[in-house]
Amino acid sequence: MSELTFYTHPMSRGRVVRWMLEEVGIPYTVETMEFGPDMKTPEYLTINPMGKVPAIKHGNTIVTEVAAICAYLADQFPDKKLAPPSGSAERGAYYRWLFFMAGPFEMATSALAYGWKIDSSNAQAVGCGRVEDSINTLEKVLGASPYICGDTFTAADVLVSSYLWWETMQKNIPQNAVFQDYIQRTEARPAAKRANELDDALAETMKAVEA
């Protein structure tokens, strides 16, 4: 098995990838990166030229961007059944929601958080649409099935649950019953609990070192 290195910070989107790694259940090495100059060194910029985390190096393969990393890991370890079978109807939904969360949803919620104007005058041109459209779309799907692609948990749920948890906590989207039930159901998974415990412990260790 190829060695896997995980570049992260415990208070970053790396938490999403940590959860995915725990779902896959393979050994991995953690490289903890501090925000700022640590992520801008020539060495790390060969891993991610954006100078951000998370990133993984799996053998000779480097993958950045949360959705891409989750999709990559699901495909590399098919025995974990974290992606629907290729060619299935569910596979199309799986791709849709991976990219929906990393694209329109994150852009629309960021616009709301930072006060960028998106309304009927520019929603079509902006591309991500209004945040209300993203909320209504997700609420309808998650109200009809236990997971984003139907009856089976997939890597897409790692993204959807993580992003919904963050945005409801930040009060950018409503904490409605559909979202709360879904978040509780997905975050009750053993891998999610392990990931949170590991990142919380890492964050405490980093605080102690800085003190």
N, C-alpha and C positions, 0 to 999 in steps of 0.2 A: 504494500500500500504506500502511495506517495505521501510524503510529509506535508502537513497542512499548517501554515502559519496564519494567524488571525491578528490583524492590526486594528486596534480599537482604543476607545476611551469609554469608560463606564457611563458617562453622561452624554452619550452621542447616539446616533442611529446604529452604532455598533451593537446596541442592546438587541436590535431586531435580528442581526446576524448571529449573535450569541445564542438566541433562542433556536434559530434554525440549526446551528451546529449541535446543540443539545438534542434536537429532534433526530438528527442523523446519527448521533451517538458514536462518532469516530474520535480518536485522539487528535488533539491539536495543540499547538504552541501559541501562547498569547504574547504579542508584542504591544505593550501599553504605550500609547503616544500621548504626550501632553499637547494641549491646544497651543497654537503659536509657533515659535521657531522649530520645535521638535518635529512638526509635520512639514516643515519647509526645507529640511536638509537635502542636499543632493542625493543622499542614499535613499531617503524615503520618496523623493520625487520620481525616482525610477520605478517605484511601486505604484504610486498614484500622482501623476503630474498636477492634479488639482490641489494636492497638499491637504487632503482631507481623509477622515476615516468614516466608515470601515473599508477594509480591503482584505483580500486573502491571497495567499500564494500557495498553490496546490501543485507540488512538483515544480514543473517549469511554467505553469499557467498562473497568470495574475488576473484577478477579477475585482473590479470595483463596482460601486453602485449597489444599493441594498437589494433591489428587485433582481438585478442580474446575478448577484451572489446567491440568493435564495433559489433562483431557477437553476443555476449551475449545480448547486449541491443536490437538488432534487434529482437532476438528470444523472449525476455522477454516482449516486447511490440509489438505484431504482428499487432495490429490495426493501427500502424503507417506505415505499409507496406514498411519497409526498407530492407526487404529480399524477394527474390522470393519465391513462394510457394514450399514447400517441394515436391520433386519428379518431379519438372519441369526441362526442359532443362536449363532454366536460373539459376536454383539453382546450377547446376554444375559449370557454368561460374562464379557465385558469389563466391563460395568457391575458385575456381582457382585464381581469382584476389585478394581476400583478402590475400591469402598465397603467391602469387607471389610478391606482393608489400612488405610484411613483410620479405620475404625470398630472392629470387634471385635479385630482383630489389635493395633493400637496401644494400645487400652485394656487388653487382657490382658497385653501385655508391660510396659506402664507399671505395672500392678498388681504384677507380679512384681518389677520393679526397685525399687519403693518399699515393698514389704512389705505391700501391701493384701491382705487375706485373701479369696480366692475358692476355694471348695471345693464339695463336693456339697450343703452346706447352703444356699448362696446363689447358685450358678452360674446357675440359671434366672432369678432376680430381677435379677441384675446385668446380664444381657443379652449381655455380650461372651463369657461362658463362661470356661472354664479355658484357660490358655495352652497346655496340652497338646492341647486340642481344635483350636486354631488350627494348631499345629505339625503334627499328624497330618493335618489337612485339606490343608494346603499340600504336605506331603511326598508324599501320595498323588497329587495332581494333577501336580506337577512331576516325579514319577517316571515318569509315563505319557506325557509329551510335552515337547518342548524348551522350549516357552514356556507361559505361564499360560493362554492361550486356545487352545492347540493348536500348530500347526506354524509360525505366523506371529508375529513380534515385534509388540507393540502398546504403546501408552502405558501400559497396565496393567502391563507388565513393568518399565517405568521405576520405578513405585512398588514393586512386589513385590521386585525386585532390590535397590533402595536400602534398603528396610526390613529385608530379610533380612540384607544386609551389615552394617547397623548393629547389629542385635540379636545376630548371631553374634559380632561383634567385642566387644560388651559382655558376651558370655557369658550372655545372657538366654535364648537358645535354643541347641540343640546344633549344632555344626559338622559335620553329617552329610554323607555323600557326595552325596546328592541336592541339598541346598542349595548345597554348594560347587561342584558341577559347573554348576549353573544360574547362580550368581553369576559364575563365571569366563566362562561363555559370553556372558552379557549385557554384562558390563563390558569385554569385548574389543571391543565395537563402537566404531568411530571416534568417534562422538558422545560416548560415555561417557568415553573417554580425554581428548577435548578438554575436556569439562566439568570433569573432575577436575583437569586441568592449570591451567585458568583459575582455579578456586576455590582451589587450593593456592597459586598465585602471588599471588592477591588476599590470602589470609591472611598470607602472608609480608610483603607490602607493608604491611598494617595493623600487623603486629608491629613493623616497622621504624619506622613513624611514631610508634608509642606509646613506643618505646625512648628 
